[in-house]
Amino acid sequence: MFESGANVAKNLSPLREDQVQPNGVDLTIESVYEQADAGRITREGKTVGDRIEVDPEDGLYRLDPGAYVVKYGERLRVPEDHVGFVYPRSSLLRNSCMLNTAVWDAGYEGRGEGLLQVGHAIEIEPGARIAQFVLADADHEGQYDGTYQGEG
């Protein structure tokens, strides 16, 4: 079962009242990056390629078609006995953009990232709501204790 937005909100900060939705909490865009170098994923580990931060122009990110890494403005925690998911807000989809994320395991804490795929040029204001974080009850063994714990 998914948690209500009010219950999800207890696990995020900072938070504005307008971010709390019936079934989750909106995440905002804090920063945008373009991948500059190749990353590497092997059986023994991983490295993330170097990134270049995109600067807003006149208060807006002006993004051409392509792939960007976005950092969310909120720190969040996935409580024990839950799993987190991040979905794009429909405004992104209606503007030919998609946001891809991974499963957020129980015990994860940090300021996460997502992959913003821009299909048609778009302008996004820093602090704008671009995603929704939801929590669902989940059975699991252990909690997240990986490389990205406490990121951001």
C-alpha positions in Angstrom: 0.0 0.0 0.0 1.2 3.5 -0.8 1.5 6.1 2.0 -0.5 9.4 1.9 1.3 12.5 0.9 1.1 13.8 4.5 3.0 10.7 5.7 5.6 10.9 2.9 6.1 14.6 3.8 7.4 13.6 7.3 10.5 12.2 5.5 11.6 15.2 3.4 13.1 18.6 4.0 13.1 21.4 3.2 9.4 21.4 2.2 6.8 23.9 1.1 3.1 23.3 1.8 2.3 23.3 -2.0 4.6 20.3 -2.5 2.4 17.9 -0.5 0.0 16.0 -2.8 -2.7 13.4 -1.9 -0.4 10.5 -2.7 3.2 11.8 -2.5 5.4 14.9 -2.3 6.7 17.0 -5.2 10.5 17.2 -5.6 12.0 20.4 -7.0 15.0 20.9 -9.2 18.1 22.2 -7.4 20.7 21.8 -10.1 21.3 20.4 -13.6 24.4 18.7 -15.0 25.6 17.4 -18.3 27.8 14.3 -18.3 31.2 15.2 -19.7 33.2 12.0 -19.4 32.4 8.3 -19.6 31.3 6.4 -16.4 32.1 2.8 -15.8 30.1 -0.1 -14.4 31.8 -3.4 -13.8 31.2 -6.5 -11.6 33.6 -5.0 -9.0 32.2 -1.5 -8.8 31.3 1.7 -10.6 32.4 5.2 -11.3 30.4 8.2 -12.3 31.8 10.2 -15.2 32.7 13.9 -14.6 29.8 16.3 -15.0 29.5 20.0 -15.9 26.9 22.0 -14.1 24.5 23.9 -16.3 24.0 27.5 -15.2 20.6 29.1 -15.4 20.3 32.0 -17.8 18.1 34.9 -16.6 16.7 32.7 -13.9 15.9 29.7 -16.1 17.5 26.5 -17.1 17.3 26.5 -20.9 17.7 22.9 -22.0 18.0 21.7 -25.5 17.1 18.1 -26.4 19.4 15.6 -24.8 20.1 13.9 -21.5 20.7 15.8 -18.2 21.3 14.7 -14.6 19.1 16.7 -12.2 19.7 17.0 -8.4 16.5 17.3 -6.3 16.2 20.2 -3.8 15.0 18.0 -1.0 16.8 15.7 1.3 14.8 12.6 1.9 14.7 9.4 4.0 13.1 6.1 3.1 11.8 4.6 6.3 12.3 1.0 7.4 9.6 -1.3 5.9 9.1 1.0 2.9 10.4 1.5 -0.7 10.5 4.8 -2.5 9.7 5.6 -6.1 10.1 8.9 -8.0 7.8 9.7 -11.0 7.8 12.6 -13.3 5.2 15.3 -12.9 2.8 15.3 -15.9 3.9 18.8 -16.8 7.3 17.3 -17.9 5.6 14.6 -20.0 3.3 17.2 -21.6 6.4 19.1 -22.6 8.1 16.1 -24.3 10.4 15.4 -21.3 10.9 12.2 -19.2 12.4 11.7 -15.8 14.0 8.3 -15.1 15.0 7.1 -11.6 15.8 3.9 -9.8 14.2 2.2 -6.8 15.0 4.0 -3.5 15.7 1.3 -0.9 14.6 1.3 2.7 17.2 3.2 4.8 18.4 5.5 2.0 19.0 9.0 3.1 20.2 11.9 0.9 19.5 14.3 -1.9 19.0 12.1 -4.9 19.3 12.6 -8.6 17.4 11.6 -11.7 17.9 11.5 -15.5 16.0 14.2 -17.3 15.5 13.3 -21.0 14.5 16.4 -23.0 12.8 15.7 -26.2 12.0 19.3 -27.2 13.7 22.4 -25.8 12.3 23.5 -22.4 12.8 26.2 -19.8 12.7 25.2 -16.2 13.1 27.6 -13.2 15.3 26.4 -10.3 13.1 25.3 -7.5 10.3 24.3 -9.9 8.4 21.0 -9.1 9.5 18.3 -11.6 8.8 15.0 -9.8 6.7 13.2 -7.2 8.2 11.0 -4.5 6.0 8.2 -3.2 6.5 5.5 -0.5 5.0 2.0 -0.4 5.0 -0.6 2.3 7.7 -3.3 1.5 9.0 -6.5 3.0 12.8 -6.6 2.9 16.0 -7.9 4.4 18.4 -5.2 5.7 18.6 -1.6 4.7 20.4 0.5 2.1 24.1 1.0 3.0 25.6 1.7 -0.4 27.8 4.3 -2.2 25.1 6.9 -2.5 24.1 7.0 1.2 24.0 10.6 2.5 24.7 12.0 -1.0 24.1 15.7 -1.8 
